[in-house]
Amino acid sequence: MYSRVLLIGGITVNKVKKMLYSQKVAPYVFVVPFVLSLIIFWAYPLVSGIVMSTQDVSFGSRTFVGAQQYSKLLSDPFFKTAVFNSIEYMLLTLLLLIPIPLLLAVLMESRLTKAKGFWKVIMYMPALTSVVISGLLFRLMFSEGDNGQMNVILHWLGQPSFAWLKTKFTGWCALLLLCMWRWTGVNMLYFVAGLKSIDNSVYESAEIDGANGIKKFWYITLPLIKPTTVYVITISVFAGLSMFLESFMLWNGNSSPKNIGLTIVGYLYKRGIEKNDMGYACAVGVVLMVIALIINFIQLFATGTLSFKKKED
């Protein structure tokens, strides 16, 4: 009987091996983990969030309220402030984190830069720092106390201390500096990777034709690096609209002066976690998703990445 079990087990193992090594079955085996993670961590939360946005969620019960949560959003002044702040932050980060890293990448790949590996490591290191630590450091730097680094500089210039984080202009300067400090190196490396895909013979041909550095950058680098630029813009749009922890740490909580640091995700956190209104918070999240998709589709059409026109053969 034991030999029969071994025989049956051996046949079963052989069948399993044949199935796993089959050219028809093997691709599905490798795809299954991705499909499961997509369903569990993306599709299910997305559908669940949309459903909850039409419900009044409380402990142990859910009541269907239809579009009531969305109608409340239209008359919610805090939500409007959060949307305006998030879109403004996204636009400002696009203006800073697209051209500056691109120019740094061009400089990094030029013959003028020595020890390129060293500078790439230095530029990328801030991204490895925790957002919590980064926000805490910048909060201490822009502290209104006399020991804050920015106020120490003011004292050297003979000026009194200033409450940097209590006004929108200076507070947002601190927030944007934090963003640039963390992400300039990351975007620069994206552009460096894109620049490496350009064949040097193209630049050599342009030099033979008498093109200077500016013309080579405008007529060669920018067009050929377009796929990388579109990718960086896309992830920057999502990152700008979903910013939360930087603002939360910089203002030491979700209550900044006059809501100058309130973002859409921050408002979602306030309603869903702090006030335990998960239905309303899910409605905020759905609106955030729609805004992000609309903005990204606009920029994809504007850059020609997406088009309804059929390509001619």
ABEGO torsion letter per residue (X at the ends): XAAAAAAAAAAAAAAAAAAAABAAAAAAAAAAAAAAAAAAAAAAAAAAAAAAAABBBBBGBBBBAEAAAAAAAAABAAAAAAAAAAAAAAAAAAAAAAAAAAAAAAAAABAABBGAAAAAAAAAAAAABBAAAAAAAAAAAABABAABAAAAAAAAAGBBBBBAAABAAAAAAAAAAAAAAAAAAAAAAAAAAAAAABBAAAAAAAAAAGBBAAAAAAAAAAAAAAAAAAAAAAAAAAAAAABAAAAAAAAGEABBBGGAABBAAAAAAAAAAAAGBAAAAAAAAAAAAAAAAAAAAAAAAAAGABBABBBBX
